[in-house]
Amino acid sequence: MTTKTTVPNIRHAAGAIGLAGVLMSALASPLALASDITLSYAFISPASTFPGVQMEHWAEEIERRTDGRVTVNTFPGSTLLSANNMYDGVLSGVADIGLSITSYEPSRFPLLNLAGSLTGLEVNSTVASQTVYELIQEFPPEQLGLEDFKVITAFTSEPGYLQTKEPVTSLDALHGQEIRVPGDSTDVLAALGGVPIALSQADTGEALQSGVVDGYVSSREVLMDLRYARTVKYVTDYPLSNAVLVAVMNRQRWESLPEDVQQVIDELGAEMAFFAGDYLDSHVEASLEWAREEEGVEVLSLSDEEAARWTERLLPINEERLTRVAELGLPAHEFHERMLELFEQYQQ
């Protein structure tokens, strides 16, 4: 009798010890406290574009760094949300995370847009991306239009360049040409004598093929990524405005995540800003080489005299933009000065 009752007790005790060990192991592992999490991530352009590559890389890193506890479903190419409703769609919970270009909603992000809308700044994407991410950390979200969001990461394109069907090496050659520009860059092109057509990147390819536009202003990786080199044959080597991209999460969704998952996302913020910029700078060179060799695209330089004419036309626009944002009660000049300081810091 004694033997029969003792053995089960030992087994129960062993089982209890085993269960306690499992529980202690779970408590020791922060990720184990989180239930399986699925995040939806929407973007306006195809996955092949550099922001799309960034999005997929972010998703892979989140899954890897959380040991598969977090899964990310990506929706590139405006399949879930478009340029017109990306940020509102995140606010309303259509997507957990959304990535778009802030200049598509200029009234929403007037201060932040200065990081991309000021012309004549010859800075690559690696430097500009790290700069814009740092500016978002330093300036209050209420001033940047980001108070309702959790910023996941932010980065920029390289400066936009004029890319056209016919060669443009002078203001006279540009005069009257209908050119696609991002949201708040219409006055830039108008000052140079072109006819600005405000279109999202997603709508540009069809507009080129149908003859609605004679060219566009964009960073140069789209020559290969979106195959625009099949339609445009000339790139004018003069930097215009930039594009700022910000990935944001629904604030309530962010607050629902376990702290360890939040920590992983925060750690990736600056990393992805650098990744996106560095990837784009390398990719632009590959795109230009492909466009030259495969599609006969030519890069055209302006004479020193002609470049000075373009700069003279555009300088007042920079001042006007700074003044307009300052009149909204926002620290436009402080933002601009800090941006230039960070450019110099990250160029070293």
C-alpha positions as a Markdown table, in Angstrom:
| # | Residue | x | y | z |
|---|---|---|---|---|
| 1 | Met | 0.0 | 0.0 | 0.0 |
| 2 | Thr | 2.7 | 2.4 | 1.0 |
| 3 | Thr | 4.7 | 1.7 | -2.1 |
| 4 | Lys | 1.6 | 2.2 | -4.3 |
| 5 | Thr | 0.8 | 5.6 | -2.9 |
| 6 | Thr | 4.3 | 6.9 | -2.8 |
| 7 | Val | 5.1 | 6.4 | -6.5 |
| 8 | Pro | 2.2 | 8.5 | -7.8 |
| 9 | Asn | 3.1 | 11.3 | -5.4 |
| 10 | Ile | 6.7 | 11.3 | -6.7 |
| 11 | Arg | 5.3 | 11.5 | -10.2 |
| 12 | His | 3.0 | 14.3 | -9.3 |
| 13 | Ala | 5.8 | 16.1 | -7.6 |
| 14 | Ala | 8.0 | 15.7 | -10.7 |
| 15 | Gly | 5.2 | 16.9 | -12.8 |
| 16 | Ala | 4.7 | 19.9 | -10.6 |
| 17 | Ile | 8.4 | 20.6 | -10.7 |
| 18 | Gly | 8.4 | 20.3 | -14.5 |
| 19 | Leu | 5.4 | 22.6 | -14.7 |
| 20 | Ala | 7.0 | 25.1 | -12.4 |
| 21 | Gly | 10.1 | 25.0 | -14.6 |
| 22 | Val | 8.0 | 25.8 | -17.7 |
| 23 | Leu | 6.3 | 28.7 | -15.9 |
| 24 | Met | 9.6 | 30.1 | -14.7 |
| 25 | Ser | 11.0 | 29.8 | -18.1 |
| 26 | Ala | 8.1 | 31.7 | -19.6 |
| 27 | Leu | 8.4 | 34.4 | -17.0 |
| 28 | Ala | 12.1 | 34.7 | -17.7 |
| 29 | Ser | 11.4 | 35.2 | -21.4 |
| 30 | Pro | 9.7 | 38.5 | -22.2 |
| 31 | Leu | 8.7 | 37.4 | -25.7 |
| 32 | Ala | 6.9 | 34.4 | -24.3 |
| 33 | Leu | 4.5 | 36.6 | -22.4 |
| 34 | Ala | 3.2 | 38.0 | -25.7 |
| 35 | Ser | 0.5 | 36.2 | -27.6 |
| 36 | Asp | 1.0 | 35.8 | -31.3 |
| 37 | Ile | 0.8 | 39.2 | -33.0 |
| 38 | Thr | 0.0 | 40.0 | -36.6 |
| 39 | Leu | 0.5 | 43.6 | -37.9 |
| 40 | Ser | -0.7 | 44.9 | -41.2 |
| 41 | Tyr | 1.7 | 47.3 | -43.1 |
| 42 | Ala | 0.4 | 49.4 | -46.0 |
| 43 | Phe | 2.4 | 51.3 | -48.6 |
| 44 | Ile | 1.4 | 53.3 | -51.7 |
| 45 | Ser | 4.0 | 52.0 | -54.3 |
| 46 | Pro | 5.1 | 48.6 | -55.5 |
| 47 | Ala | 7.3 | 46.4 | -53.4 |
| 48 | Ser | 10.1 | 46.8 | -55.9 |
| 49 | Thr | 10.6 | 50.5 | -55.0 |
| 50 | Phe | 13.1 | 51.4 | -52.4 |
| 51 | Pro | 10.5 | 52.2 | -49.7 |
| 52 | Gly | 8.9 | 48.9 | -50.5 |
| 53 | Val | 12.3 | 47.1 | -50.0 |
| 54 | Gln | 12.6 | 48.9 | -46.7 |
| 55 | Met | 9.1 | 47.8 | -45.7 |
| 56 | Glu | 9.8 | 44.1 | -46.4 |
| 57 | His | 13.2 | 44.3 | -44.7 |
| 58 | Trp | 11.5 | 45.8 | -41.6 |
| 59 | Ala | 8.9 | 43.1 | -41.6 |
| 60 | Glu | 11.6 | 40.4 | -41.8 |
| 61 | Glu | 13.6 | 41.9 | -39.0 |
| 62 | Ile | 10.6 | 42.3 | -36.7 |
| 63 | Glu | 9.8 | 38.6 | -37.2 |
| 64 | Arg | 13.4 | 37.5 | -36.7 |
| 65 | Arg | 14.1 | 39.6 | -33.6 |
| 66 | Thr | 10.8 | 38.5 | -31.9 |
| 67 | Asp | 11.6 | 34.9 | -32.7 |
| 68 | Gly | 8.5 | 34.7 | -34.9 |
| 69 | Arg | 6.1 | 36.0 | -32.3 |
| 70 | Val | 5.2 | 39.0 | -34.5 |
| 71 | Thr | 4.1 | 38.4 | -38.1 |
| 72 | Val | 3.8 | 41.3 | -40.5 |
| 73 | Asn | 1.5 | 41.2 | -43.5 |
| 74 | Thr | 2.6 | 43.8 | -46.1 |
| 75 | Phe | 0.3 | 45.6 | -48.6 |
| 76 | Pro | 2.4 | 47.5 | -51.1 |
| 77 | Gly | 1.1 | 49.2 | -54.3 |
| 78 | Ser | -1.9 | 50.9 | -52.7 |
| 79 | Thr | -3.6 | 47.5 | -52.3 |
| 80 | Leu | -5.0 | 48.4 | -48.8 |
| 81 | Leu | -4.6 | 52.2 | -48.6 |
| 82 | Ser | -3.6 | 54.8 | -51.2 |
| 83 | Ala | -1.8 | 58.1 | -51.1 |
| 84 | Asn | -5.0 | 59.9 | -50.5 |
| 85 | Asn | -6.0 | 58.1 | -47.4 |
| 86 | Met | -2.9 | 56.4 | -45.9 |
| 87 | Tyr | -2.5 | 58.4 | -42.7 |
| 88 | Asp | -6.3 | 58.6 | -42.1 |
| 89 | Gly | -6.5 | 54.9 | -42.8 |
| 90 | Val | -4.0 | 54.2 | -40.0 |
| 91 | Leu | -5.8 | 56.5 | -37.6 |
| 92 | Ser | -9.1 | 54.6 | -38.3 |
| 93 | Gly | -7.4 | 51.2 | -38.0 |
| 94 | Val | -7.7 | 50.0 | -41.6 |
| 95 | Ala | -3.9 | 49.3 | -41.3 |
| 96 | Asp | -1.8 | 49.0 | -38.2 |
| 97 | Ile | 1.1 | 50.7 | -40.0 |
| 98 | Gly | 1.2 | 53.0 | -43.0 |
| 99 | Leu | 4.0 | 54.4 | -45.1 |
| 100 | Ser | 3.6 | 57.4 | -47.4 |
| 101 | Ile | 5.1 | 60.6 | -48.6 |
| 102 | Thr | 4.3 | 63.5 | -46.4 |
| 103 | Ser | 4.1 | 66.0 | -49.2 |
| 104 | Tyr | 1.0 | 64.3 | -50.5 |
| 105 | Glu | -0.7 | 65.9 | -47.4 |
| 106 | Pro | 1.2 | 69.3 | -47.2 |
| 107 | Ser | -1.3 | 70.9 | -44.8 |
| 108 | Arg | -0.9 | 68.0 | -42.4 |
| 109 | Phe | 2.8 | 68.2 | -42.0 |
| 110 | Pro | 3.9 | 71.8 | -42.8 |
| 111 | Leu | 7.0 | 71.8 | -40.6 |
| 112 | Leu | 8.2 | 68.3 | -41.4 |
| 113 | Asn | 7.8 | 68.9 | -45.1 |
| 114 | Leu | 10.5 | 71.5 | -44.9 |
| 115 | Ala | 13.0 | 68.6 | -44.7 |
| 116 | Gly | 12.1 | 67.8 | -48.3 |
| 117 | Ser | 10.6 | 70.9 | -49.9 |
| 118 | Leu | 13.6 | 73.2 | -49.8 |
| 119 | Thr | 15.5 | 73.1 | -53.1 |
| 120 | Gly | 19.2 | 73.2 | -54.0 |
| 121 | Leu | 20.4 | 71.0 | -51.3 |
| 122 | Glu | 22.9 | 68.5 | -52.7 |
| 123 | Val | 22.7 | 65.7 | -50.1 |
| 124 | Asn | 22.4 | 62.0 | -50.6 |
| 125 | Ser | 19.6 | 59.9 | -49.2 |
| 126 | Thr | 21.8 | 58.3 | -46.4 |
| 127 | Val | 22.5 | 61.7 | -44.9 |
| 128 | Ala | 19.1 | 63.1 | -45.4 |
| 129 | Ser | 17.3 | 60.0 | -44.0 |
| 130 | Gln | 19.3 | 60.0 | -40.8 |
| 131 | Thr | 18.7 | 63.7 | -40.5 |
| 132 | Val | 14.9 | 63.5 | -40.9 |
| 133 | Tyr | 14.7 | 60.7 | -38.4 |
| 134 | Glu | 16.7 | 62.6 | -35.9 |
| 135 | Leu | 14.6 | 65.8 | -36.4 |
| 136 | Ile | 11.5 | 63.7 | -35.6 |
| 137 | Gln | 13.1 | 62.6 | -32.3 |
| 138 | Glu | 14.1 | 66.2 | -31.4 |
| 139 | Phe | 11.0 | 68.2 | -32.3 |
| 140 | Pro | 7.7 | 67.8 | -30.4 |
| 141 | Pro | 5.2 | 65.5 | -32.3 |
| 142 | Glu | 2.6 | 68.2 | -32.0 |
| 143 | Gln | 4.8 | 70.6 | -34.1 |
| 144 | Leu | 5.3 | 67.9 | -36.7 |
| 145 | Gly | 1.7 | 66.7 | -37.1 |
| 146 | Leu | 2.6 | 63.4 | -35.6 |
| 147 | Glu | 0.9 | 63.6 | -32.2 |
| 148 | Asp | -1.7 | 60.9 | -33.1 |
| 149 | Phe | 0.8 | 58.4 | -34.3 |
| 150 | Lys | 3.7 | 56.3 | -33.2 |
| 151 | Val | 6.6 | 56.9 | -35.7 |
| 152 | Ile | 8.1 | 53.6 | -36.8 |
| 153 | Thr | 10.8 | 55.0 | -39.0 |
| 154 | Ala | 11.4 | 57.9 | -41.4 |
| 155 | Phe | 13.7 | 58.4 | -44.4 |
| 156 | Thr | 13.9 | 60.4 | -47.6 |
| 157 | Ser | 14.6 | 59.9 | -51.3 |
| 158 | Glu | 17.5 | 61.6 | -52.9 |
| 159 | Pro | 16.7 | 65.0 | -54.3 |
| 160 | Gly | 14.3 | 64.9 | -57.2 |
| 161 | Tyr | 15.7 | 65.4 | -60.7 |
| 162 | Leu | 13.8 | 66.4 | -63.8 |
| 163 | Gln | 13.4 | 63.3 | -66.1 |
| 164 | Thr | 11.8 | 64.0 | -69.4 |
| 165 | Lys | 11.0 | 62.6 | -72.9 |
| 166 | Glu | 12.8 | 65.5 | -74.6 |
| 167 | Pro | 16.1 | 67.1 | -73.5 |
| 168 | Val | 16.0 | 69.9 | -71.0 |
| 169 | Thr | 19.2 | 72.0 | -70.5 |
| 170 | Ser | 17.7 | 75.4 | -70.2 |
| 171 | Leu | 14.6 | 77.2 | -68.8 |
| 172 | Asp | 13.6 | 77.9 | -72.4 |
| 173 | Ala | 13.5 | 74.1 | -73.1 |
| 174 | Leu | 11.5 | 73.5 | -70.0 |
| 175 | His | 8.9 | 76.2 | -70.7 |
| 176 | Gly | 5.4 | 74.9 | -71.1 |
| 177 | Gln | 6.2 | 71.2 | -70.6 |
| 178 | Glu | 3.7 | 69.4 | -68.4 |
| 179 | Ile | 5.7 | 67.7 | -65.6 |
| 180 | Arg | 4.4 | 65.4 | -62.8 |
| 181 | Val | 5.6 | 66.7 | -59.4 |
| 182 | Pro | 4.8 | 65.5 | -55.9 |
| 183 | Gly | 2.2 | 67.3 | -53.9 |
| 184 | Asp | 3.8 | 70.5 | -52.6 |
| 185 | Ser | 6.4 | 71.0 | -55.4 |
| 186 | Thr | 4.1 | 72.6 | -57.9 |
| 187 | Asp | 5.5 | 76.1 | -57.2 |
| 188 | Val | 9.1 | 74.8 | -57.8 |
| 189 | Leu | 8.3 | 73.7 | -61.3 |
| 190 | Ala | 6.1 | 76.7 | -62.0 |
| 191 | Ala | 9.0 | 79.0 | -61.1 |
| 192 | Leu | 11.2 | 77.3 | -63.7 |
| 193 | Gly | 8.5 | 77.7 | -66.4 |
| 194 | Gly | 7.1 | 74.2 | -66.5 |
| 195 | Val | 3.5 | 73.3 | -66.0 |
| 196 | Pro | 3.2 | 71.2 | -62.8 |
| 197 | Ile | 0.8 | 68.2 | -62.7 |
| 198 | Ala | 0.3 | 67.0 | -59.1 |
| 199 | Leu | 0.2 | 63.2 | -59.2 |
| 200 | Ser | 1.2 | 60.4 | -56.8 |
| 201 | Gln | 4.0 | 58.1 | -57.9 |
| 202 | Ala | 1.5 | 55.3 | -58.3 |
| 203 | Asp | -0.3 | 57.3 | -61.1 |
| 204 | Thr | 2.8 | 58.5 | -62.9 |
| 205 | Gly | 3.5 | 55.5 | -65.1 |
| 206 | Glu | 0.1 | 55.6 | -66.8 |
| 207 | Ala | 0.3 | 59.4 | -67.2 |
| 208 | Leu | 3.7 | 59.0 | -69.0 |
| 209 | Gln | 2.5 | 56.3 | -71.3 |
| 210 | Ser | -0.8 | 58.1 | -72.2 |
| 211 | Gly | 1.0 | 61.4 | -72.9 |
| 212 | Val | -0.7 | 63.3 | -70.0 |
| 213 | Val | 2.8 | 64.4 | -68.8 |
| 214 | Asp | 6.0 | 65.1 | -70.6 |
| 215 | Gly | 8.1 | 64.0 | -67.7 |
| 216 | Tyr | 8.3 | 64.0 | -63.9 |
| 217 | Val | 10.4 | 65.1 | -61.0 |
| 218 | Ser | 11.6 | 62.2 | -58.8 |
| 219 | Ser | 14.6 | 60.5 | -57.4 |
| 220 | Arg | 16.3 | 58.4 | -60.2 |
| 221 | Glu | 15.9 | 54.9 | -59.0 |
| 222 | Val | 12.4 | 54.9 | -60.6 |
| 223 | Leu | 14.1 | 54.8 | -64.0 |
| 224 | Met | 14.7 | 51.1 | -63.4 |
| 225 | Asp | 12.4 | 50.1 | -60.5 |
| 226 | Leu | 9.3 | 51.4 | -62.3 |
| 227 | Arg | 10.7 | 51.1 | -65.8 |
| 228 | Tyr | 10.2 | 54.8 | -66.5 |
| 229 | Ala | 13.4 | 54.7 | -68.6 |
| 230 | Arg | 11.3 | 53.1 | -71.3 |
| 231 | Thr | 9.5 | 56.4 | -71.7 |
| 232 | Val | 11.8 | 59.1 | -70.6 |
| 233 | Lys | 15.2 | 59.4 | -72.1 |
| 234 | Tyr | 16.8 | 62.4 | -70.4 |
| 235 | Val | 17.8 | 63.3 | -66.8 |
| 236 | Thr | 18.7 | 67.0 | -66.1 |
| 237 | Asp | 21.4 | 67.0 | -63.4 |
| 238 | Tyr | 20.1 | 69.7 | -61.1 |
| 239 | Pro | 18.7 | 68.8 | -57.6 |
| 240 | Leu | 15.2 | 69.9 | -56.9 |
| 241 | Ser | 13.0 | 69.1 | -53.9 |
| 242 | Asn | 13.1 | 65.9 | -51.9 |
| 243 | Ala | 10.5 | 63.4 | -50.7 |
| 244 | Val | 10.1 | 62.7 | -47.0 |
| 245 | Leu | 8.6 | 59.3 | -46.1 |
| 246 | Val | 7.3 | 58.5 | -42.6 |
| 247 | Ala | 6.0 | 55.1 | -41.4 |
| 248 | Val | 3.5 | 55.4 | -38.6 |
| 249 | Met | 1.5 | 53.1 | -36.4 |
| 250 | Asn | -2.0 | 53.5 | -35.0 |
| 251 | Arg | -1.4 | 54.8 | -31.5 |
| 252 | Gln | -3.9 | 52.5 | -29.8 |
| 253 | Arg | -2.3 | 49.5 | -31.6 |
| 254 | Trp | 1.1 | 50.6 | -30.4 |
| 255 | Glu | 0.0 | 50.9 | -26.8 |
| 256 | Ser | -1.5 | 47.4 | -27.0 |
| 257 | Leu | 1.8 | 45.8 | -27.8 |
| 258 | Pro | 4.0 | 44.2 | -25.1 |
| 259 | Glu | 6.9 | 46.3 | -24.0 |
| 260 | Asp | 9.5 | 43.9 | -25.4 |
| 261 | Val | 7.9 | 44.2 | -28.8 |
| 262 | Gln | 7.8 | 47.9 | -28.5 |
| 263 | Gln | 11.5 | 47.9 | -27.7 |
| 264 | Val | 12.3 | 45.9 | -30.8 |
| 265 | Ile | 10.4 | 48.3 | -33.0 |
| 266 | Asp | 12.1 | 51.3 | -31.4 |
| 267 | Glu | 15.5 | 49.8 | -31.9 |
| 268 | Leu | 14.8 | 49.4 | -35.6 |
| 269 | Gly | 13.8 | 53.0 | -36.1 |
| 270 | Ala | 17.2 | 54.6 | -36.7 |
| 271 | Glu | 18.5 | 51.4 | -38.2 |
| 272 | Met | 15.9 | 51.5 | -40.9 |
| 273 | Ala | 16.4 | 55.2 | -41.6 |
| 274 | Phe | 20.1 | 54.4 | -42.4 |
| 275 | Phe | 19.2 | 51.1 | -44.3 |
| 276 | Ala | 16.7 | 52.9 | -46.6 |
| 277 | Gly | 19.1 | 55.8 | -47.4 |
| 278 | Asp | 22.1 | 53.6 | -47.9 |
| 279 | Tyr | 20.2 | 51.1 | -50.1 |
| 280 | Leu | 18.8 | 53.9 | -52.2 |
| 281 | Asp | 22.1 | 55.6 | -52.8 |
| 282 | Ser | 23.6 | 52.4 | -54.1 |
| 283 | His | 20.5 | 51.5 | -56.0 |
| 284 | Val | 20.4 | 54.9 | -57.8 |
| 285 | Glu | 23.8 | 54.2 | -59.2 |
| 286 | Ala | 22.7 | 50.8 | -60.5 |
| 287 | Ser | 19.5 | 52.4 | -61.9 |
| 288 | Leu | 21.4 | 55.0 | -63.8 |
| 289 | Glu | 23.8 | 52.5 | -65.2 |
| 290 | Trp | 20.9 | 50.2 | -66.3 |
| 291 | Ala | 19.0 | 53.1 | -67.8 |
| 292 | Arg | 22.0 | 54.2 | -69.9 |
| 293 | Glu | 23.0 | 50.8 | -71.1 |
| 294 | Glu | 19.5 | 49.2 | -71.6 |
| 295 | Glu | 17.4 | 52.2 | -72.6 |
| 296 | Gly | 19.8 | 54.9 | -73.9 |
| 297 | Val | 19.0 | 57.4 | -71.2 |
| 298 | Glu | 21.3 | 60.5 | -71.1 |
| 299 | Val | 22.2 | 62.6 | -68.1 |
| 300 | Leu | 22.4 | 66.2 | -69.1 |
| 301 | Ser | 24.4 | 68.9 | -67.3 |
| 302 | Leu | 23.5 | 72.6 | -67.1 |
| 303 | Ser | 26.1 | 75.1 | -67.9 |
| 304 | Asp | 27.3 | 77.2 | -64.9 |
| 305 | Glu | 25.4 | 80.2 | -66.2 |
| 306 | Glu | 22.2 | 78.2 | -66.7 |
| 307 | Ala | 22.5 | 76.6 | -63.3 |
| 308 | Ala | 22.8 | 80.0 | -61.7 |
| 309 | Arg | 19.6 | 81.1 | -63.5 |
| 310 | Trp | 17.7 | 78.1 | -62.0 |
| 311 | Thr | 19.0 | 78.8 | -58.5 |
| 312 | Glu | 18.0 | 82.5 | -58.8 |
| 313 | Arg | 14.5 | 81.4 | -59.7 |
| 314 | Leu | 14.2 | 79.0 | -56.8 |
| 315 | Leu | 15.8 | 80.9 | -53.9 |
| 316 | Pro | 12.7 | 83.0 | -53.2 |
| 317 | Ile | 10.6 | 79.9 | -53.0 |
| 318 | Asn | 12.8 | 78.6 | -50.1 |
| 319 | Glu | 12.4 | 81.8 | -48.2 |
| 320 | Glu | 8.7 | 81.9 | -48.9 |
| 321 | Arg | 8.2 | 78.4 | -47.6 |
| 322 | Leu | 10.1 | 79.1 | -44.4 |
| 323 | Thr | 8.1 | 82.3 | -43.8 |
| 324 | Arg | 4.8 | 80.6 | -44.5 |
| 325 | Val | 5.5 | 77.8 | -42.0 |
| 326 | Ala | 6.7 | 80.3 | -39.4 |
| 327 | Glu | 3.5 | 82.3 | -39.8 |
| 328 | Leu | 1.7 | 79.1 | -38.6 |
| 329 | Gly | 3.4 | 79.5 | -35.3 |
| 330 | Leu | 5.9 | 76.7 | -36.0 |
| 331 | Pro | 9.7 | 76.9 | -35.5 |
| 332 | Ala | 10.5 | 76.9 | -39.2 |
| 333 | His | 13.9 | 78.7 | -39.1 |
| 334 | Glu | 15.0 | 76.6 | -36.0 |
| 335 | Phe | 14.0 | 73.5 | -37.9 |
| 336 | His | 15.9 | 74.5 | -41.0 |
| 337 | Glu | 19.1 | 75.5 | -39.0 |
| 338 | Arg | 19.1 | 72.2 | -37.1 |
| 339 | Met | 18.6 | 70.3 | -40.4 |
| 340 | Leu | 21.7 | 71.9 | -41.9 |
| 341 | Glu | 23.6 | 71.1 | -38.7 |
| 342 | Leu | 22.6 | 67.5 | -38.9 |
| 343 | Phe | 23.5 | 67.3 | -42.6 |
| 344 | Glu | 27.0 | 68.4 | -41.7 |
| 345 | Gln | 27.2 | 66.0 | -38.8 |
| 346 | Tyr | 26.1 | 62.9 | -40.9 |
| 347 | Gln | 28.3 | 63.9 | -43.8 |
| 348 | Gln | 31.4 | 63.5 | -41.7 |
